[in-house]
């Protein structure tokens, strides 16, 4: 069983687990000091070949991009082993018991979708490699004369590694969006007394915002992208890559939460309509009642229904809370900071 679970993990997690299982320290430092060191090692080899007397802007941007790839490795492992499974467990709280088996089937299907990153890796890595090749002037400015130079080949390896890691991040955004969409098609209950104050829908918001927050680390690669545009000249493909990234940031949170909000409103209105009809029916029975002993129970039942109606009607269904909103703001502010820095400072 344990072997089967490991096979269901994405390749980054399986690779990291090789080191974590043999390490005397925690998983976080182990991953950063093993798989996370790959981009820094390749950057070191590249600088050794071209010399360390390079522009400070390039050096800082390159180190930020390396840090992004290293941290992304840790975040991918956390999404794979914690975030996705936690969401599935919390989602069963707001769905009928009969649908729990369907939810787990959906989760298993999208875990397989998440772990199968081959197509995404090929396409995304090819785009990034093309961006590097289209900006050969950038590398000539660094002292790399041509495609056959060993330093250039090392940088292509760095690019391919970064593309393979960030491609998993793209798959992560798609997994979150599609998984929430399919679960939203099931019938689920809204509990106006749920401790989250959102009818139990906070699980949706947290799943979406955790994905968005993890994706925001990609903003550390923006300074390098902008430096390439400024020096290399091949800006078109770079702008496409940046646009895809910004779209993922916005879409990974906006689509799932808005979609669930609409589905929840549909379910809420159905429940309110049903309660309203029962109130009208009970009111008519109360008006027609002649027996004093029958009137009092009807009045009590009518009061209970009206209280239930008001409670259900007042519940907030948008899966957003103050903590979720603060995480969303921080996720958007990081890419925005680099955009403004590039525009008005550099």
Secondary structure, DSSP 8 states (H G I E B T S, - for coil): -HHHHHHTS-HHHHHHHHHHTT-SS-HHHHHHHTGGGHHHHHHHHHHHHH-S---HHHHHHHHHHHHHHHHHHHHHHHIIIIIHHHHHHHHGGGB-HHHHHHHHHHHHHHHHHHH--HHHHHHHHHHHHHHHHHTHHHHHHTT--STTSHHHHHHHHHHHHHHHHHHHHHHHHHHHHHHHHHHHTS-B---TT-TTSSTTTHHHHHHHHHHHHHHGGGGGGHHHHHHHHHHH--HHHHHHHHHHHHHHHHHHHHHHHHHHHHHHHHHHHHHHHHHHHHHHHHHHHHHH---HHHHHHHHHHHHHHHHHHHHHHH---S---HHHHHHHHHHHHHHHHHHHHHHHT-
